[in-house]
Amino acid sequence: MTDDSAKERILCAAEELFAESGFEATPTSRIAERAGVPKGLVHYYFRRKSDLLAALVDRLPDERIEPAAVVVPGDLAGSLRRLVGELDRRFTGSLGLSHLLWREADTHHVVRDALSERFQQLVRLMRSVIVAATGGRLTGADIDNASGLLARAVTHRHATARHTGDDRPAEFDGELTFVANALSARAAKGKPPASAV
């Protein structure tokens, strides 16, 4: 057994058991048993049990998307749909993990901090897409408010998707279209470029 495969099996076992029983109710001995490794190997890779949670955060899909890959200049709604569609596609295989980590964020600062940083990255991504799609014709406050709102909606959908019945994030095209139309209307009124605000 290679080091990488043993570590991967430990992480898979921890994810399954934490989802089934919760973090606090899962002893490392059960993780080792499920992974088929000696208990000492769990502690070799993960000094504290909470280190397993931190490693699981790293298993969430990469949310870094190049804005140019989703932006259609002049079409904010279409650009946001493409962005959300790509984020949803990436998260499809890890919705249970996302839900588990959000559940544990209340009691484990390492998870809360990591998820908070991921959220801030998502806000920045939303901001970049809005600026690129609208040509920078919105105020910084409008862009910031919309970016935060949309990032919260996407994050909430991914954190709660396991409870929608079909294990997919709930649709929110109506809300997305509403925000895009409101921003586009403001941009059309000739607001100054965001960089001028």
C-alpha positions as CSV (number, residue, x, y, z in Angstrom):
1,M,0.0,0.0,0.0
2,T,1.4,3.4,-1.0
3,D,1.4,6.4,1.3
4,D,-0.9,8.3,-1.0
5,S,-3.5,5.4,-1.2
6,A,-3.5,4.9,2.6
7,K,-4.0,8.7,3.2
8,E,-6.7,8.8,0.5
9,R,-8.5,5.8,2.1
10,I,-8.3,7.5,5.5
11,L,-9.9,10.7,4.1
12,C,-12.6,8.7,2.3
13,A,-13.4,6.8,5.5
14,A,-13.4,10.0,7.6
15,E,-15.8,11.7,5.2
16,E,-18.2,8.7,5.2
17,L,-18.2,8.3,8.9
18,F,-18.4,12.0,9.7
19,A,-21.4,12.2,7.4
20,E,-23.0,9.2,9.0
21,S,-22.3,9.8,12.7
22,G,-20.9,13.3,13.0
23,F,-17.4,14.4,13.8
24,E,-17.6,14.1,17.6
25,A,-19.2,10.7,17.6
26,T,-16.6,9.2,15.2
27,P,-13.5,7.8,16.9
28,T,-10.3,7.5,14.9
29,S,-10.3,3.8,15.6
30,R,-13.5,3.5,13.4
31,I,-11.9,5.6,10.7
32,A,-8.8,3.3,10.7
33,E,-11.1,0.2,10.6
34,R,-13.1,1.6,7.8
35,A,-10.0,2.6,5.9
36,G,-8.3,-0.8,6.5
37,V,-5.2,0.7,8.1
38,P,-3.7,0.6,11.6
39,K,-4.9,3.4,13.9
40,G,-1.4,4.7,14.3
41,L,-1.4,5.5,10.6
42,V,-4.4,7.8,11.0
43,H,-2.4,9.8,13.6
44,Y,0.7,9.7,11.4
45,Y,-1.0,11.6,8.7
46,F,-3.4,13.6,10.8
47,R,-2.0,14.5,14.2
48,R,-5.4,15.6,15.6
49,K,-8.8,14.4,14.5
50,S,-9.6,18.0,13.5
51,D,-6.8,17.9,11.0
52,L,-9.0,15.5,9.1
53,L,-11.6,18.1,8.8
54,A,-9.1,20.6,7.5
55,A,-7.9,18.1,4.9
56,L,-11.5,17.5,3.9
57,V,-12.0,21.2,3.1
58,D,-9.2,20.8,0.6
59,R,-11.2,18.1,-1.2
60,L,-14.0,20.5,-2.1
61,P,-14.0,21.4,-5.8
62,D,-11.8,24.2,-7.0
63,E,-14.0,27.3,-7.4
64,R,-11.3,29.3,-9.3
65,I,-12.8,29.9,-12.7
66,E,-11.3,32.3,-15.2
67,P,-14.0,35.0,-15.8
68,A,-13.2,34.9,-19.6
69,A,-14.4,31.3,-19.7
70,V,-18.0,32.3,-18.7
71,V,-18.4,36.0,-19.5
72,V,-20.5,37.1,-22.5
73,P,-19.8,40.8,-22.8
74,G,-23.1,42.8,-22.5
75,D,-25.0,39.7,-21.3
76,L,-24.9,39.8,-17.5
77,A,-27.7,37.2,-17.0
78,G,-26.1,34.8,-19.4
79,S,-22.7,35.3,-17.9
80,L,-24.0,34.6,-14.4
81,R,-25.9,31.6,-15.6
82,R,-22.7,30.2,-17.1
83,L,-20.8,30.8,-14.0
84,V,-23.4,29.3,-11.7
85,G,-23.7,26.3,-14.1
86,E,-20.0,25.7,-13.9
87,L,-19.9,25.9,-10.1
88,D,-22.9,23.6,-9.9
89,R,-21.2,21.1,-12.3
90,R,-18.1,21.1,-10.1
91,F,-20.0,20.6,-6.9
92,T,-22.3,17.8,-8.1
93,G,-19.9,15.1,-6.8
94,S,-19.3,16.7,-3.4
95,L,-22.6,18.0,-2.2
96,G,-22.5,15.6,0.8
97,L,-19.0,16.8,1.7
98,S,-20.1,20.4,1.4
99,H,-23.1,19.9,3.7
100,L,-20.9,18.0,6.2
101,L,-18.3,20.8,6.4
102,W,-20.9,23.5,6.8
103,R,-22.4,21.5,9.6
104,E,-19.1,21.2,11.4
105,A,-18.1,24.9,10.8
106,D,-20.1,25.9,13.9
107,T,-17.8,24.0,16.2
108,H,-14.4,23.9,14.4
109,H,-12.7,27.2,13.6
110,V,-10.4,25.6,11.1
111,V,-13.3,24.6,9.0
112,R,-15.1,27.9,9.5
113,D,-12.0,29.8,8.5
114,A,-11.4,27.7,5.4
115,L,-15.0,28.0,4.3
116,S,-14.9,31.7,4.9
117,E,-11.9,32.1,2.7
118,R,-13.6,30.0,0.0
119,F,-16.6,32.3,0.3
120,Q,-14.5,35.4,-0.1
121,Q,-12.9,33.9,-3.3
122,L,-16.4,33.3,-4.6
123,V,-17.4,36.9,-3.9
124,R,-14.3,38.1,-5.8
125,L,-15.2,35.7,-8.7
126,M,-18.8,37.1,-8.9
127,R,-17.4,40.6,-8.8
128,S,-15.0,39.9,-11.7
129,V,-17.8,38.4,-13.8
130,I,-20.2,41.3,-13.1
131,V,-17.5,43.9,-14.0
132,A,-16.5,42.0,-17.2
133,A,-20.1,41.4,-18.4
134,T,-21.2,45.0,-17.7
135,G,-18.1,46.8,-19.0
136,G,-17.5,48.4,-15.6
137,R,-20.6,50.7,-15.9
138,L,-21.8,50.1,-12.3
139,T,-20.8,51.7,-9.0
140,G,-18.5,49.7,-6.7
141,A,-21.3,49.5,-4.1
142,D,-23.7,47.9,-6.6
143,I,-21.1,45.4,-7.7
144,D,-20.1,44.6,-4.1
145,N,-23.7,44.2,-3.0
146,A,-24.7,42.0,-5.9
147,S,-21.5,39.9,-5.6
148,G,-22.1,39.2,-1.9
149,L,-25.7,38.4,-2.5
150,L,-25.1,36.0,-5.3
151,A,-22.1,34.3,-3.5
152,R,-24.4,33.8,-0.5
153,A,-27.1,32.2,-2.7
154,V,-24.7,29.9,-4.4
155,T,-23.0,28.9,-1.1
156,H,-26.4,28.2,0.5
157,R,-27.5,26.1,-2.4
158,H,-24.4,24.0,-2.2
159,A,-24.4,23.7,1.5
160,T,-28.1,22.5,1.6
161,A,-28.3,20.6,-1.7
162,R,-28.6,17.2,0.0
163,H,-31.9,18.3,1.4
164,T,-33.6,19.2,-1.9
165,G,-34.7,15.6,-2.7
166,D,-32.6,15.0,-5.7
167,D,-29.2,15.9,-4.4
168,R,-28.8,18.8,-6.7
169,P,-28.7,22.5,-5.8
170,A,-32.1,24.1,-6.0
171,E,-32.7,26.2,-9.1
172,F,-32.6,29.9,-8.7
173,D,-32.7,31.2,-12.3
174,G,-35.6,33.6,-11.5
175,E,-33.6,35.2,-8.7
176,L,-30.4,35.3,-10.8
177,T,-32.3,36.9,-13.7
178,F,-33.9,39.5,-11.3
179,V,-30.5,40.5,-10.0
180,A,-28.9,40.6,-13.5
181,N,-31.8,42.7,-14.9
182,A,-31.6,45.2,-12.0
183,L,-27.9,45.6,-12.4
184,S,-28.2,45.9,-16.2
185,A,-30.9,48.6,-15.8
186,R,-28.6,50.5,-13.5
187,A,-25.6,50.1,-15.9
188,A,-27.8,51.4,-18.8
189,K,-28.5,54.6,-16.9
190,G,-24.9,55.5,-17.5
191,K,-23.4,54.9,-14.0
192,P,-19.7,55.7,-14.0
193,P,-17.2,52.8,-14.3
194,A,-16.5,51.0,-11.1
195,S,-12.9,52.1,-11.1
196,A,-14.0,55.7,-11.0
197,V,-16.0,55.2,-7.8
